[in-house]
Amino acid sequence: MSTATPPPPVSGAVADAASDVHLDTPAGRRRRKSSAGNAARAVTSPWASAIAIVLALAWTTPTVGLLVTSFRNQKDIQETGWWHALSTGFTLDNYSQVLGGAEGQPPLTDFIVNSFVIAIPAVFLPLLLASLAAYAFAWIEFPFRNALFVGVFALQIVPLQIALLPLVTMYQQIGINGTYWALWLSHSAFALPLAVFLLHNFMKEIPASLLEAARVDGAGHVRIFFQVLLPLITPALASFGIFQFLWVWNDLLVAITMLGGNAGEGSLAPLTMVLNNISGTLGNRWYLMSAAAFISIAFPVIVFLSLQRYFVRGLLAGGTKG
Amino acid sequence: MALNSKRKAAAFVGIAAMSLVTAACGSGSDSGDGSDGTAADTKDYSKWCDLKSELTGKSVSIYTSIVTPEDASHKASYKAFEDCTGVTIKYEGDKDFEKNLPQRAQSGNLPDVAFIPQPGLLQTMVDTGKAIPATETVGKEVDQYFGESWRKYGSVDGTLYAAPLGANVKSYVWYSPKAFADKGYKVPTTWDELMTLTAKIAADDPAAKPWCAGFGSGTATGWPGTDWVEDVLLRTAGADTYDQWVAHKIPFNDAKVADALSKVGAILKDAKYTNGGFGAPSTIASTTFQDGGQPILKGKCYMHRQASFYASNWPEGTKVAEDGDVWAFYLPSVDTSTKPVLGGGEFVTTFRDAPEVKAFAAFLASPDWANAKAKATTGGGWVSANKGLDPNNLVSPIDQQSAKILADPAAVFRFDGSDMMPSAVGAGTFWSEMTNWIKGQDDKTTLDNIEKSWPTN
């Protein structure tokens, strides 16, 4: 509530501090400009451009092929390559079969909803926890802080595959295996080390004077966190949010381990599990896969495009530290 | 000298270690037998409807490798059981079933019933100590309706664990009845006739080739090749040799296997005979098994050896019948006196000791279920080895033919060998070496490599 209407003194202080920070010396500005110029010249060499274009083509061509294939019927796919598509014609059959539910297959829309139900809490839960933890690691003095931080960082090297079976056993014991809780908790747990590390670095970069000014104006940890820091680390939150969303959306391993197989109608299964099964027991409906895959790709692409300006900013900010 | 004694010492250590391992294995299976020794449940579960008062309101979870669209008919076929017992069946299909089932045993998350498509995996699951031996009711059904060889595949160390469910016939050659009629070709009934026909087609039609094949299948690339070898070995060397070979009582590179492989090579590796519609024989490795037989429809190829389930790979609108666009004949044996059948199937394994689970297992082993499933499978593509199954209940002609082959008293059924070998071979080197073989590796290297990869303990 208090976050909605910040009292004038604090925001004033923030504004002052912020303008302080952004005041650059002319010399510094010039230096940065020329180094940016160097970088720009380096990447605008015609050779580099040519290589970039070739790489881009090489990377995009298979995807384009897949996209074209998703609009062709089974017989055409089997008989000719996708580059013959213009002469053989297009069809929306694959999409209507996938979305409308081909024989015995519940419509894909059910599973899109499932995927969102899994992904949204699995993105916000680690973001919330990690930003709180990062704040504590960055700005609160407490014993063993550095050792603990190294510990959290070190947890990144534990591959999640190792933790899967023990986790299932634990969930089994407390009776949440096969529910969304198992997925939300697992995804959050797996995301936390990296999230804490990234957000910590980001928060550390915020000048201490800014926090000091807030403190002088009488703000406690909670207010500093919500009103001073959170708005400033939005790019970092967004870029990590995109990462985590992509990861959770595309995850099959954790879902299949925690939820079991695809139980068909009324199941909790995410989209990836349907993709895994859509070609049928003996793989004879392989021609539906490209259409289903493109439907699945669409959502992360939308999320990415709508948040991409944060993404780039978040990456750059993390990289230019020190 | 020093080297020699060192080697001896190493050998001794090796033997000691091996005996330790075997001892460990021995004690492991002993304790397993001990718990199984409590004997099968002798209660009569065959009248499941009469058990309604006991079962109603309970539920049974099943976990299978059968996913959409094939699962719809499975679910429909349980309706009669659900209605008359009040039990709810919870169906769960997963294409990664084979990988996930052992994992679920480890994490204590097993289903009540699993349909296991490989005897090797059944063995693994029994070794975990979590599988429950079949009830006497199921045992009787299996004896009466499935026969000796199927009982053996559902058993581990002589104890019946799982009744067979569905089945498929792999000993089929797909062809176009119309193309055969136009050219005046007859369906061959012996191996020699098959080879004569092959040579004749190659001579008659230079624009096409007698055979087409595809080994490609993602991470399982090569499996159609293993089926070829198994099918031919079963014919040239007989069922007993085949069993010994599968159990590794004779080496993988035995002379008889080499002979079978060379017979396969005489067809698949001859540029005159393959790969119709695709090119040189080496294209077999890169052609997917789904695509492998398609050139038959375009007249580019005449024959394609593949299992009964290939019926679902023909494009929509293709008539699969004796007088249709495509049909399949039984892959002939060396002569007409023997009739070996290579195939596969699933086995109903139970993991929970409860009356509703046992009644359901009894239901699945009965002809009642087999016939209900046949009627529910409106699109065709399913068959069972249950002798109580009336072929007239099956929808598609190819399923009816498979049912007849399976129920034929002269037929000797053998399970797909690669599904019974240790997975390092059966789902590993056998696949990959067959792929190398079709790309040009010689017979001897291929067999020797597989023999070398056989797990030693």
Interface residues (C-beta under 8 A of the other chain):
Chain A: Q74 K75 Q78 E79 A102 E103 G104 Q105 L165 V168 T169 Q172 N177 I256 T257 G260 G261 N262 A263 G264 N276 N277 I278 G280 T281 L282 G283 N284 R285 W286
Chain B: Y63 S65 I66 V67 T68 P69 E70 D71 A72 K75 K90 Y91 E92 G93 D94 K95 D96 F97 N100 Q103 R104 Q106 S107 G108 N109 S217 Q290 D291 Q294 F309 S312 N313 P315 E316 G379
